Amino acid sequence: MKGTTMLKAILHTRPARQLDTIFTSVDLQRLGNTVEVIWGKDEQMPEEAWTEAKKEASIFIGIPSYGVGDVEENAAPHLKAIMEVGGAHPRKESVDYQTCFRRSIRVLSCAPAFAKMVAEMALGHALAALRNIVDADRRMRRGEENWGWRGQADICTLYDATVGIIGYGNLARELRLLLAPFKCELHAYDPWLPDTHLQQQGIHPMGLEELLQTCDVTFVLAIPTQENRELLTYEKLEQIKPGAVLVLASRSHLVEFDALLELTNAGRFRATIDVYPEEPPPPDHPVRETENTILTCHMAGGIDPAFFDIGRMVADDVEAIVAGLPPIRMQVAQPELVARR
């Protein structure tokens, strides 16, 4: 950058990520060509050094375990953006959001990097449950399979199914694209979005209880908030259409988990679960013996293509910020939503 001073960025991906797990050599070089990198090591920066570096840096890439700290003008006079690389907007105790909003400092999350992978896994879970793939595999290995139409009696299809989505955000938007070939009738419950917005996406807005009573497959995709803890209580879960499939893909926070296990064990409906109240669940946790469920170990989003997309998003948005443009790849924290997290 001839004739100009490069902006400085603190590159501090620990403890959330290792550099080589989110940045390809190409994207790391792009970053180095765009800003003067401070730190850039796979270890945590001493807090005193972080405090000093903040006085020079315009961009923070990653957040140390002790948090961002003071972002007032005297502590971080050049700050334009804070980019988290873990997968969700930082907790309020890690970042002074009010000061960031007052100073027009963007707080950015890499969460969209995981959306495609989680949507793909959610679709796989739904298909596995509807077509009894996991149970068929187990029966085949035990020599207990049923050949011919007798073995297909309880199998369903996703084609033309009535599908419900709880929480229409990043994950749901990617899932909608994957569901298109199946010609499903799509419904969604999301109290944060106006009905007209959903309708423009080809989604029918629906109340929660009606959605549970109506849909053949329901995907739980909402982010956890103060308002939706155990949104799906025992009473709500009882409303699920008999024989339907519940795909728990975002966070167990949204479900009364013991009730979910009780009702699936009773054969009221089927469920696929990738997220748990405690991870990993203890070896003797009842979930490991629950009937009518497909279990995976929080593996939906965390695979290499998603991780490397984080690095691409960071490099893209750093280039935009340096060029005086708004970042468009990462998700910008909104004051109204941060207050509800």
Stockholm file with secondary structure:
# STOCKHOLM 1.0

chainA/1-341         MKGTTMLKAILHTRPARQLDTIFTSVDLQRLGNTVEVIWGKDEQMPEEAWTEAKKEASIFIGIPSYGVGDVEENAAPHLKAIMEVGGAHPRKESVDYQTCFRRSIRVLSCAPAFAKMVAEMALGHALAALRNIVDADRRMRRGEENWGWRGQADICTLYDATVGIIGYGNLARELRLLLAPFKCELHAYDPWLPDTHLQQQGIHPMGLEELLQTCDVTFVLAIPTQENRELLTYEKLEQIKPGAVLVLASRSHLVEFDALLELTNAGRFRATIDVYPEEPPPPDHPVRETENTILTCHMAGGIDPAFFDIGRMVADDVEAIVAGLPPIRMQVAQPELVARR
#=GR chainA/1-341 SS CTTSCCCEEEECCTTTCCHHHHCCHHHHHHHHHHSEEEECCSSCCCHHHHHHHHTTCSEEESCCTTCCCCCSTTTSTTCCEEECCSSSCCCTTTSCHHHHHHTTCEEEECGGGGHHHHHHHHHHHHHHHHTTHHHHHHHHHHTCCCCGGGGGTTCCCSTTCEEEEESCSHHHHHHHHHHGGGTCEEEEECTTSCHHHHHHTTCEECCHHHHHHHCSEEEECCCCCSSCTTCBCHHHHTTSCTTCEEEECSCGGGBCHHHHHHHHHTTSCEEEECCCSSSSCCTTCGGGGCSSEEECCSCSSCSHHHHHHHHHHHHHHHHHHHTTCCCCSSEECCHHHHTTC
#=GC SS_cons         CTTSCCCEEEECCTTTCCHHHHCCHHHHHHHHHHSEEEECCSSCCCHHHHHHHHTTCSEEESCCTTCCCCCSTTTSTTCCEEECCSSSCCCTTTSCHHHHHHTTCEEEECGGGGHHHHHHHHHHHHHHHHTTHHHHHHHHHHTCCCCGGGGGTTCCCSTTCEEEEESCSHHHHHHHHHHGGGTCEEEEECTTSCHHHHHHTTCEECCHHHHHHHCSEEEECCCCCSSCTTCBCHHHHTTSCTTCEEEECSCGGGBCHHHHHHHHHTTSCEEEECCCSSSSCCTTCGGGGCSSEEECCSCSSCSHHHHHHHHHHHHHHHHHHHTTCCCCSSEECCHHHHTTC
//
